[in-house]
């Protein structure tokens, strides 16, 4: 089964959206919600309804596996209760004011900054997976 990126973003109205931007598919799916979880649930409901509609019409529907990709703003907003700006600053080396600008959408991070954040989170994940009690 082919893997397709499903992008998760936060809109200016505070709602999260999940969408596919893969032009090779013969359909588009969009989900929205107050939380990322709600948006993903809505996304899947639309996907399943679309799949059923194709089946009823006798049309070919390519089933795919979704890989969820968050933008930095939606990640920082969604996990703000878990990761403080000061903790993220220590992990990434990016100052809190800049992280705040990314979280509010005032500035978009450069690719190098995105990589710093992603690498720091992956390293934290590795450290956490190594813990045994």
Secondary structure by P-SEA (a helix, b strand, c coil): cbbbbbbbbbccccbbbbbbccccccbbbbbbcccaaaaaaaaaaaaaaaaaaaaaacbbbbbbbbbbbbcaaaaaaaacccccaaaaaaaccccaaaaaaaaaccccccaaaaaaaaaaaaaaaaaaaaccc
